Amino acid sequence: MRVLAGAEVPGVQLSTTTENRAALGLYHKLGFAVTARRVTPLWVPWLGHPAEHLCLTRRLQPADLAL
């Protein structure tokens, strides 16, 4: 985050599914928030069922330079 903030990148976006609870816990701890969600069949071959896909974002601030 420090490198991105230093490069004046305004924010970060990532995605995962509700199935990935460990990643969601980490992303929330780092200040990411869910900004979009939808159920998708994309994961059916691996999970055997549709999954809720989440888009998470976090705006970067000058304070992120200290991370």
Buried (B, 14 or more C-beta within 10 A) or exposed (E): BEEBBEEEEEEBEEBBBEBBEEBBEEBEEEBBEBEEBEEEEEBEEEEEEBBEBBBBBBEBEEEBEEE
